Amino acid sequence: MAFYALEKLSHLHDGYQKAFRVAGHQLLLIQQDGRTYLIENRCPHMDASLADAVQCDGVLRCRAHGIEFGLMDGRARGPLAGTIGSLKFFPIAYDANVLGVDL
């Protein structure tokens, strides 16, 4: 595995959201309520990008169809929850003051 640097820790803040393409993976780095998440930049509903998704109260809402996903567990919320897959999370790696991913 190789470490890929994504962002300096000093740049993160609540509401931070940025897409990255790393080693063939589309990733989305998010910080909400002091927690940082690294997910696949793909809505499990219809493969839409989540780069412009809305974050609020521990939930990420895809702008394409309004599907909401819990950031703690990645599961879809609402009436279609049982028919939609979950967000795919990637483990975050750290190197000094830089956050990244090992792929």
MMTF fields as JSON, N, C-alpha, C and O atoms, coordinates in Angstrom:
{
  "mmtfVersion": "1.0.0",
  "mmtfProducer": "UNKNOWN",
  "numBonds": 411,
  "numAtoms": 412,
  "numGroups": 103,
  "numChains": 1,
  "numModels": 1,
  "chainsPerModel": [1],
  "groupsPerChain": [103],
  "chainIdList": ["A"],
  "bondAtomList": [4, 2, 8, 6, 12, 10, 16, 14, 20, 18, 24, 22, 28, 26, 32, 30, 36, 34, 40, 38, 44, 42, 48, 46, 52, 50, 56, 54, 60, 58, 64, 62, 68, 66, 72, 70, 76, 74, 80, 78, 84, 82, 88, 86, 92, 90, 96, 94, 100, 98, 104, 102, 108, 106, 112, 110, 116, 114, 120, 118, 124, 122, 128, 126, 132, 130, 136, 134, 140, 138, 144, 142, 148, 146, 152, 150, 156, 154, 160, 158, 164, 162, 168, 166, 172, 170, 176, 174, 180, 178, 184, 182, 188, 186, 192, 190, 196, 194, 200, 198, 204, 202, 208, 206, 212, 210, 216, 214, 220, 218, 224, 222, 228, 226, 232, 230, 236, 234, 240, 238, 244, 242, 248, 246, 252, 250, 256, 254, 260, 258, 264, 262, 268, 266, 272, 270, 276, 274, 280, 278, 284, 282, 288, 286, 292, 290, 296, 294, 300, 298, 304, 302, 308, 306, 312, 310, 316, 314, 320, 318, 324, 322, 328, 326, 332, 330, 336, 334, 340, 338, 344, 342, 348, 346, 352, 350, 356, 354, 360, 358, 364, 362, 368, 366, 372, 370, 376, 374, 380, 378, 384, 382, 388, 386, 392, 390, 396, 394, 400, 398, 404, 402, 408, 406],
  "bondOrderList": [1, 1, 1, 1, 1, 1, 1, 1, 1, 1, 1, 1, 1, 1, 1, 1, 1, 1, 1, 1, 1, 1, 1, 1, 1, 1, 1, 1, 1, 1, 1, 1, 1, 1, 1, 1, 1, 1, 1, 1, 1, 1, 1, 1, 1, 1, 1, 1, 1, 1, 1, 1, 1, 1, 1, 1, 1, 1, 1, 1, 1, 1, 1, 1, 1, 1, 1, 1, 1, 1, 1, 1, 1, 1, 1, 1, 1, 1, 1, 1, 1, 1, 1, 1, 1, 1, 1, 1, 1, 1, 1, 1, 1, 1, 1, 1, 1, 1, 1, 1, 1, 1],
  "groupList": [{"groupName": "MET", "atomNameList": ["N", "CA", "C", "O"], "elementList": ["N", "C", "C", "O"], "formalChargeList": [0, 0, 0, 0], "bondAtomList": [1, 0, 2, 1, 3, 2], "bondOrderList": [1, 1, 2], "singleLetterCode": "M", "chemCompType": "L-PEPTIDE LINKING"}, {"groupName": "ALA", "atomNameList": ["N", "CA", "C", "O"], "elementList": ["N", "C", "C", "O"], "formalChargeList": [0, 0, 0, 0], "bondAtomList": [1, 0, 2, 1, 3, 2], "bondOrderList": [1, 1, 2], "singleLetterCode": "A", "chemCompType": "L-PEPTIDE LINKING"}, {"groupName": "PHE", "atomNameList": ["N", "CA", "C", "O"], "elementList": ["N", "C", "C", "O"], "formalChargeList": [0, 0, 0, 0], "bondAtomList": [1, 0, 2, 1, 3, 2], "bondOrderList": [1, 1, 2], "singleLetterCode": "F", "chemCompType": "L-PEPTIDE LINKING"}, {"groupName": "TYR", "atomNameList": ["N", "CA", "C", "O"], "elementList": ["N", "C", "C", "O"], "formalChargeList": [0, 0, 0, 0], "bondAtomList": [1, 0, 2, 1, 3, 2], "bondOrderList": [1, 1, 2], "singleLetterCode": "Y", "chemCompType": "L-PEPTIDE LINKING"}, {"groupName": "LEU", "atomNameList": ["N", "CA", "C", "O"], "elementList": ["N", "C", "C", "O"], "formalChargeList": [0, 0, 0, 0], "bondAtomList": [1, 0, 2, 1, 3, 2], "bondOrderList": [1, 1, 2], "singleLetterCode": "L", "chemCompType": "L-PEPTIDE LINKING"}, {"groupName": "GLU", "atomNameList": ["N", "CA", "C", "O"], "elementList": ["N", "C", "C", "O"], "formalChargeList": [0, 0, 0, 0], "bondAtomList": [1, 0, 2, 1, 3, 2], "bondOrderList": [1, 1, 2], "singleLetterCode": "E", "chemCompType": "L-PEPTIDE LINKING"}, {"groupName": "LYS", "atomNameList": ["N", "CA", "C", "O"], "elementList": ["N", "C", "C", "O"], "formalChargeList": [0, 0, 0, 0], "bondAtomList": [1, 0, 2, 1, 3, 2], "bondOrderList": [1, 1, 2], "singleLetterCode": "K", "chemCompType": "L-PEPTIDE LINKING"}, {"groupName": "SER", "atomNameList": ["N", "CA", "C", "O"], "elementList": ["N", "C", "C", "O"], "formalChargeList": [0, 0, 0, 0], "bondAtomList": [1, 0, 2, 1, 3, 2], "bondOrderList": [1, 1, 2], "singleLetterCode": "S", "chemCompType": "L-PEPTIDE LINKING"}, {"groupName": "HIS", "atomNameList": ["N", "CA", "C", "O"], "elementList": ["N", "C", "C", "O"], "formalChargeList": [0, 0, 0, 0], "bondAtomList": [1, 0, 2, 1, 3, 2], "bondOrderList": [1, 1, 2], "singleLetterCode": "H", "chemCompType": "L-PEPTIDE LINKING"}, {"groupName": "ASP", "atomNameList": ["N", "CA", "C", "O"], "elementList": ["N", "C", "C", "O"], "formalChargeList": [0, 0, 0, 0], "bondAtomList": [1, 0, 2, 1, 3, 2], "bondOrderList": [1, 1, 2], "singleLetterCode": "D", "chemCompType": "L-PEPTIDE LINKING"}, {"groupName": "GLY", "atomNameList": ["N", "CA", "C", "O"], "elementList": ["N", "C", "C", "O"], "formalChargeList": [0, 0, 0, 0], "bondAtomList": [1, 0, 2, 1, 3, 2], "bondOrderList": [1, 1, 2], "singleLetterCode": "G", "chemCompType": "PEPTIDE LINKING"}, {"groupName": "GLN", "atomNameList": ["N", "CA", "C", "O"], "elementList": ["N", "C", "C", "O"], "formalChargeList": [0, 0, 0, 0], "bondAtomList": [1, 0, 2, 1, 3, 2], "bondOrderList": [1, 1, 2], "singleLetterCode": "Q", "chemCompType": "L-PEPTIDE LINKING"}, {"groupName": "ARG", "atomNameList": ["N", "CA", "C", "O"], "elementList": ["N", "C", "C", "O"], "formalChargeList": [0, 0, 0, 0], "bondAtomList": [1, 0, 2, 1, 3, 2], "bondOrderList": [1, 1, 2], "singleLetterCode": "R", "chemCompType": "L-PEPTIDE LINKING"}, {"groupName": "VAL", "atomNameList": ["N", "CA", "C", "O"], "elementList": ["N", "C", "C", "O"], "formalChargeList": [0, 0, 0, 0], "bondAtomList": [1, 0, 2, 1, 3, 2], "bondOrderList": [1, 1, 2], "singleLetterCode": "V", "chemCompType": "L-PEPTIDE LINKING"}, {"groupName": "ILE", "atomNameList": ["N", "CA", "C", "O"], "elementList": ["N", "C", "C", "O"], "formalChargeList": [0, 0, 0, 0], "bondAtomList": [1, 0, 2, 1, 3, 2], "bondOrderList": [1, 1, 2], "singleLetterCode": "I", "chemCompType": "L-PEPTIDE LINKING"}, {"groupName": "THR", "atomNameList": ["N", "CA", "C", "O"], "elementList": ["N", "C", "C", "O"], "formalChargeList": [0, 0, 0, 0], "bondAtomList": [1, 0, 2, 1, 3, 2], "bondOrderList": [1, 1, 2], "singleLetterCode": "T", "chemCompType": "L-PEPTIDE LINKING"}, {"groupName": "ASN", "atomNameList": ["N", "CA", "C", "O"], "elementList": ["N", "C", "C", "O"], "formalChargeList": [0, 0, 0, 0], "bondAtomList": [1, 0, 2, 1, 3, 2], "bondOrderList": [1, 1, 2], "singleLetterCode": "N", "chemCompType": "L-PEPTIDE LINKING"}, {"groupName": "CYS", "atomNameList": ["N", "CA", "C", "O"], "elementList": ["N", "C", "C", "O"], "formalChargeList": [0, 0, 0, 0], "bondAtomList": [1, 0, 2, 1, 3, 2], "bondOrderList": [1, 1, 2], "singleLetterCode": "C", "chemCompType": "L-PEPTIDE LINKING"}, {"groupName": "PRO", "atomNameList": ["N", "CA", "C", "O"], "elementList": ["N", "C", "C", "O"], "formalChargeList": [0, 0, 0, 0], "bondAtomList": [1, 0, 2, 1, 3, 2], "bondOrderList": [1, 1, 2], "singleLetterCode": "P", "chemCompType": "L-PEPTIDE LINKING"}],
  "groupTypeList": [0, 1, 2, 3, 1, 4, 5, 6, 4, 7, 8, 4, 8, 9, 10, 3, 11, 6, 1, 2, 12, 13, 1, 10, 8, 11, 4, 4, 4, 14, 11, 11, 9, 10, 12, 15, 3, 4, 14, 5, 16, 12, 17, 18, 8, 0, 9, 1, 7, 4, 1, 9, 1, 13, 11, 17, 9, 10, 13, 4, 12, 17, 12, 1, 8, 10, 14, 5, 2, 10, 4, 0, 9, 10, 12, 1, 12, 10, 18, 4, 1, 10, 15, 14, 10, 7, 4, 6, 2, 2, 18, 14, 1, 3, 9, 1, 16, 13, 4, 10, 13, 9, 4],
  "groupIdList": [1, 2, 3, 4, 5, 6, 7, 8, 9, 10, 11, 12, 13, 14, 15, 16, 17, 18, 19, 20, 21, 22, 23, 24, 25, 26, 27, 28, 29, 30, 31, 32, 33, 34, 35, 36, 37, 38, 39, 40, 41, 42, 43, 44, 45, 46, 47, 48, 49, 50, 51, 52, 53, 54, 55, 56, 57, 58, 59, 60, 61, 62, 63, 64, 65, 66, 67, 68, 69, 70, 71, 72, 73, 74, 75, 76, 77, 78, 79, 80, 81, 82, 83, 84, 85, 86, 87, 88, 89, 90, 91, 92, 93, 94, 95, 96, 97, 98, 99, 100, 101, 102, 103],
  "secStructList": [7, 7, 3, 3, 3, 3, 3, 3, 4, 4, 4, 7, 7, 6, 6, 7, 3, 3, 3, 3, 3, 3, 6, 6, 3, 3, 3, 3, 3, 3, 3, 3, 6, 6, 3, 3, 3, 3, 3, 3, 1, 1, 7, 6, 6, 6, 7, 7, 7, 7, 6, 6, 7, 3, 3, 3, 6, 6, 3, 3, 3, 7, 6, 6, 6, 7, 7, 3, 3, 3, 6, 6, 6, 7, 7, 3, 3, 1, 6, 6, 4, 4, 4, 1, 7, 7, 7, 7, 5, 7, 7, 7, 3, 3, 3, 6, 6, 3, 3, 3, 3, 3, 7],
  "xCoordList": [0.831, 0.0, 0.877, 2.002, 0.335, 1.041, 0.183, -1.04, 0.831, 0.138, -0.053, 0.895, -1.278, -1.611, -2.095, -3.122, -1.364, -1.736, -2.946, -3.017, -3.908, -5.099, -5.188, -5.459, -4.962, -5.19, -4.406, -4.205, -3.968, -3.345, -4.432, -5.531, -4.133, -5.104, -5.576, -6.73, -4.697, -5.058, -6.111, -6.715, -6.343, -7.352, -8.748, -9.738, -8.819, -10.123, -10.935, -10.388, -12.232, -13.183, -14.559, -14.788, -15.468, -16.825, -17.412, -17.361, -17.961, -18.491, -17.515, -17.88, -16.259, -15.268, -15.773, -16.314, -15.586, -16.01, -15.213, -15.299, -14.434, -13.617, -13.444, -13.204, -13.572, -13.419, -11.975, -11.281, -11.526, -10.181, -10.263, -11.141, -9.348, -9.172, -7.791, -6.789, -7.736, -6.478, -6.389, -7.242, -5.362, -5.102, -6.357, -6.637, -7.098, -8.303, -9.544, -10.598, -9.444, -10.587, -11.113, -10.337, -12.42, -13.067, -13.418, -14.23, -12.82, -12.989, -13.588, -13.457, -14.25, -14.803, -14.42, -14.75, -13.72, -13.294, -14.253, -14.486, -14.807, -15.82, -15.462, -14.968, -15.711, -15.652, -16.969, -17.427, -17.564, -18.829, -18.831, -18.469, -19.231, -19.309, -18.004, -18.015, -16.874, -15.568, -15.069, -13.989, -15.822, -15.423, -15.104, -15.752, -14.096, -13.665, -14.006, -13.801, -14.53, -14.955, -14.327, -14.199, -13.942, -13.456, -14.322, -14.298, -15.081, -16.02, -15.776, -15.113, -16.329, -16.319, -17.234, -18.344, -16.776, -17.569, -18.582, -18.513, -19.52, -20.538, -21.756, -21.661, -22.899, -24.157, -24.535, -24.603, -24.779, -25.149, -26.489, -26.791, -27.279, -28.589, -28.443, -28.928, -27.768, -27.637, -26.271, -26.142, -25.255, -23.864, -23.564, -22.533, -24.42, -24.16, -23.018, -22.806, -22.285, -21.226, -21.838, -22.931, -21.12, -21.558, -20.762, -20.882, -19.951, -19.093, -19.872, -19.351, -21.101, -21.91, -23.073, -24.049, -22.958, -24.0, -24.075, -23.113, -25.207, -25.436, -25.214, -25.737, -24.43, -24.2, -24.979, -24.997, -25.616, -26.33, -26.677, -27.229, -26.355, -26.747, -26.406, -27.241, -25.184, -24.746, -25.271, -25.163, -25.841, -26.439, -25.831, -25.525, -25.66, -25.213, -26.357, -26.813, -26.824, -27.958, -27.464, -26.908, -27.676, -27.306, -28.232, -29.453, -27.643, -28.457, -29.19, -30.184, -28.719, -29.346, -30.789, -31.667, -31.042, -32.387, -32.839, -33.912, -32.046, -32.443, -32.275, -32.746, -31.62, -31.407, -30.445, -29.433, -30.757, -29.916, -29.223, -29.786, -27.971, -27.159, -26.587, -26.109, -26.635, -26.022, -24.512, -23.995, -23.8, -22.336, -21.699, -20.582, -22.363, -21.789, -21.789, -20.843, -22.845, -22.957, -23.043, -22.933, -23.238, -23.306, -24.624, -24.791, -25.566, -26.845, -27.796, -27.815, -28.583, -29.6, -30.702, -30.973, -31.327, -32.437, -33.701, -33.627, -34.835, -36.091, -36.762, -36.338, -37.828, -38.654, -37.941, -38.344, -36.893, -36.181, -34.968, -34.225, -34.767, -33.552, -33.253, -32.09, -34.243, -34.024, -33.652, -33.265, -33.764, -33.494, -32.208, -31.848, -31.523, -30.327, -29.126, -29.232, -28.006, -26.786, -26.27, -26.838, -25.211, -24.612, -23.418, -22.87, -23.031, -21.818, -20.622, -20.632, -19.598, -18.368, -17.338, -16.994, -16.852, -15.87, -14.464, -14.265, -13.501, -12.087, -11.426, -11.753, -10.504, -9.815, -8.883, -8.171, -8.898, -8.045, -6.69, -6.602, -5.647, -4.275, -3.674, -4.081, -2.705, -2.079, -0.569, 0.036, 0.022, 1.474, 1.801, 1.662, 2.238, 2.514, 1.249, 0.25, 1.261, 0.112, -0.736, -1.471, -0.624, -1.346, -2.246, -1.847, -3.443, -4.416, -4.402, -4.282, -4.525, -4.526, -5.147, -5.919, -4.799, -5.347, -4.245, -3.405, -4.255, -3.357, -4.098, -5.114, -3.608, -4.236, -3.202, -3.524],
  "yCoordList": [-1.184, 0.0, 1.249, 1.244, 2.308, 3.58, 4.669, 4.663, 5.602, 6.724, 7.829, 8.223, 8.32, 9.434, 10.587, 10.477, 11.674, 12.854, 13.52, 13.663, 13.929, 14.606, 16.057, 16.952, 16.293, 17.64, 17.869, 16.943, 19.095, 19.466, 19.542, 20.027, 19.072, 19.09, 20.511, 20.714, 21.482, 22.875, 23.435, 24.465, 22.784, 23.247, 22.694, 23.17, 21.697, 21.083, 21.948, 22.61, 21.931, 22.651, 22.036, 21.373, 22.249, 21.737, 22.343, 23.555, 21.491, 21.908, 21.671, 21.826, 21.292, 21.006, 19.855, 18.871, 19.995, 18.955, 19.132, 20.175, 18.111, 18.216, 16.843, 15.848, 16.812, 15.571, 15.397, 16.374, 14.136, 13.785, 12.567, 11.718, 12.494, 11.282, 10.756, 11.434, 9.546, 8.977, 7.523, 6.705, 7.211, 5.832, 5.15, 3.993, 5.876, 5.319, 5.342, 4.866, 5.884, 5.972, 7.403, 8.355, 7.546, 8.84, 8.936, 8.152, 9.884, 10.006, 11.358, 12.33, 11.401, 12.643, 12.735, 11.856, 13.806, 14.066, 15.083, 16.149, 14.744, 15.569, 15.731, 14.799, 16.917, 17.085, 17.693, 18.702, 17.054, 17.521, 17.214, 16.112, 18.173, 18.033, 17.517, 16.688, 18.014, 17.645, 16.275, 15.86, 15.571, 14.242, 14.307, 15.018, 13.55, 13.542, 12.19, 11.14, 12.242, 11.035, 11.036, 12.086, 9.87, 9.69, 8.615, 7.455, 9.014, 8.09, 8.055, 8.923, 7.034, 6.973, 8.087, 8.255, 8.841, 9.952, 9.422, 9.691, 8.66, 8.018, 7.701, 7.028, 8.188, 7.861, 6.422, 6.081, 5.58, 4.19, 4.045, 2.975, 5.094, 5.038, 4.951, 4.003, 5.952, 5.957, 6.446, 6.999, 6.248, 6.558, 8.043, 8.368, 8.943, 10.38, 10.792, 10.183, 11.822, 12.365, 12.98, 13.545, 12.859, 13.463, 14.734, 15.284, 15.198, 16.358, 17.599, 18.436, 17.736, 18.902, 18.532, 19.274, 17.381, 16.95, 17.929, 18.639, 17.956, 18.844, 18.069, 16.966, 18.647, 18.028, 18.794, 20.024, 18.049, 18.68, 17.635, 16.584, 17.921, 17.071, 15.599, 14.732, 15.31, 13.924, 13.2, 11.978, 13.95, 13.36, 14.013, 15.205, 13.229, 13.714, 13.483, 12.352, 14.558, 14.454, 14.652, 15.696, 13.632, 13.689, 14.676, 14.611, 15.583, 16.581, 15.99, 16.558, 14.868, 14.293, 13.854, 14.144, 13.163, 12.65, 12.86, 12.391, 13.553, 13.856, 12.717, 12.817, 11.643, 10.522, 10.968, 11.61, 10.63, 10.988, 9.756, 8.662, 9.969, 8.902, 9.376, 10.506, 8.518, 8.832, 8.732, 7.737, 9.749, 9.724, 8.765, 8.303, 8.459, 7.525, 6.084, 5.338, 5.689, 4.296, 4.135, 3.018, 5.224, 5.176, 4.697, 4.635, 4.358, 3.806, 4.89, 6.017, 4.508, 5.403, 5.609, 4.737, 6.764, 7.105, 7.285, 7.533, 7.162, 7.423, 6.183, 5.063, 6.385, 5.264, 4.281, 3.121, 4.715, 3.822, 3.159, 2.439, 3.394, 2.95, 1.465, 1.095, 0.633, -0.805, -1.262, -2.415, -0.37, -0.756, -0.144, -0.389, 0.645, 1.359, 0.918, 0.74, 0.744, 0.364, 1.485, 2.577, 1.22, 2.187, 2.885, 2.426, 4.0, 4.694, 3.785, 2.989, 3.908, 3.137, 4.054, 5.102, 3.66, 4.437, 3.904, 2.707, 4.81, 4.46, 4.873, 5.931, 4.069, 4.453, 5.632, 5.668, 6.581, 7.753, 7.432, 6.79, 7.887, 7.71, 9.1, 10.083, 9.156, 10.433, 10.334, 9.304, 11.419, 11.548, 12.963, 13.928, 13.06, 14.366, 15.216, 14.838, 16.362, 17.263, 17.11, 18.023, 15.952, 15.71, 14.493, 13.464, 14.627, 13.539, 12.939, 13.661, 11.625, 10.976, 9.6, 9.289, 8.785, 7.438, 6.495, 6.862, 5.284, 4.224, 3.351, 2.743, 3.283, 2.448, 1.526, 0.739],
  "zCoordList": [0.0, 0.0, 0.0, 0.5, -0.57, -0.615, 0.019, -0.119, 0.713, 1.327, 0.289, -0.39, 0.175, -0.701, 0.17, 0.838, 0.16, 0.941, 0.302, -0.919, 1.149, 0.651, 1.117, 0.316, 2.408, 2.93, 4.212, 4.999, 4.418, 5.686, 6.748, 6.481, 7.934, 9.028, 9.337, 9.715, 9.177, 9.473, 8.522, 8.819, 7.392, 6.431, 6.721, 6.166, 7.585, 7.876, 8.831, 9.713, 8.64, 9.492, 9.274, 8.262, 10.207, 10.015, 8.743, 8.535, 7.909, 6.618, 5.473, 4.308, 5.796, 4.759, 3.899, 4.404, 2.598, 1.662, 0.374, -0.274, 0.002, -1.198, -1.834, -1.15, -3.157, -3.916, -4.364, -4.648, -4.426, -4.861, -5.775, -5.619, -6.717, -7.527, -7.186, -7.412, -6.641, -6.168, -6.616, -6.27, -7.38, -7.812, -8.361, -8.046, -9.179, -9.799, -8.928, -9.349, -7.724, -6.814, -6.758, -6.67, -6.81, -6.619, -5.143, -4.651, -4.427, -2.984, -2.627, -3.371, -1.474, -0.947, 0.516, 1.313, 0.864, 2.233, 2.837, 2.265, 3.999, 4.654, 6.119, 6.754, 6.653, 8.108, 8.56, 8.025, 9.557, 10.124, 11.613, 12.026, 12.405, 13.86, 14.456, 15.366, 13.937, 14.46, 14.035, 14.453, 13.222, 12.744, 11.26, 10.492, 10.882, 9.487, 8.871, 9.48, 7.653, 6.941, 5.55, 4.92, 5.083, 3.723, 3.088, 3.499, 2.087, 1.447, -0.063, -0.631, -0.679, -2.129, -2.628, -2.122, -3.612, -4.151, -5.161, -6.36, -4.619, -5.463, -4.626, -3.6, -5.067, -4.386, -4.747, -5.928, -3.745, -4.027, -4.753, -5.281, -4.783, -5.436, -6.947, -7.565, -7.555, -9.015, -9.47, -10.562, -8.648, -8.99, -9.211, -9.8, -8.762, -8.899, -7.985, -6.937, -8.379, -7.545, -6.285, -6.321, -5.182, -3.924, -3.608, -2.513, -4.561, -4.331, -3.927, -3.189, -4.39, -4.023, -3.1, -2.988, -2.446, -1.502, -0.331, -0.039, 0.321, 1.46, 2.745, 2.907, 3.673, 4.987, 6.049, 6.06, 6.932, 8.039, 9.092, 8.769, 10.347, 11.472, 11.295, 11.556, 10.854, 10.729, 9.511, 9.415, 8.576, 7.379, 6.139, 6.143, 5.087, 3.792, 2.808, 2.639, 2.155, 1.221, -0.206, -0.545, -1.038, -2.45, -3.16, -3.014, -3.922, -4.639, -5.841, -6.295, -6.357, -7.549, -7.301, -8.113, -6.195, -5.932, -4.493, -4.114, -3.686, -2.318, -1.327, -0.194, -1.725, -0.809, 0.288, 0.007, 1.53, 2.664, 3.226, 3.263, 3.668, 4.24, 5.569, 5.674, 6.581, 7.858, 7.739, 7.231, 8.201, 8.101, 9.095, 8.863, 10.174, 11.155, 10.644, 10.895, 9.927, 9.482, 7.965, 7.46, 7.235, 5.777, 5.214, 3.995, 6.081, 5.617, 5.103, 5.598, 4.093, 3.541, 4.567, 5.393, 4.503, 5.39, 4.553, 3.349, 5.186, 4.502, 3.966, 4.25, 3.178, 2.718, 1.794, 1.711, 1.101, 0.188, 0.835, 0.168, 2.113, 2.808, 2.609, 2.447, 2.619, 2.497, 1.102, 0.909, 0.122, -1.266, -1.823, -2.974, -1.01, -1.468, -0.644, 0.569, -1.287, -0.59, 0.3, 0.325, 1.018, 1.947, 1.306, 0.303, 1.906, 1.501, 1.764, 2.703, 0.934, 1.137, 1.795, 1.248, 2.959, 3.708, 3.453, 3.249, 3.468, 3.381, 4.686, 5.224, 5.214, 6.447, 6.19, 5.187, 7.097, 7.006, 7.623, 8.669, 6.96, 7.45, 7.687, 7.067, 8.589, 8.93, 8.777, 9.074, 8.312, 8.245, 8.704, 7.953, 9.956, 10.596, 10.566, 11.179, 9.867, 9.867, 8.595, 8.216, 7.946, 6.696, 6.836, 7.38, 6.345, 6.314, 4.915, 3.925, 4.835, 3.535, 3.602, 4.509, 2.628, 2.533, 2.069, 1.247, 2.601, 2.16, 1.159, 1.499, -0.052, -1.083, -1.692, -2.582]
}
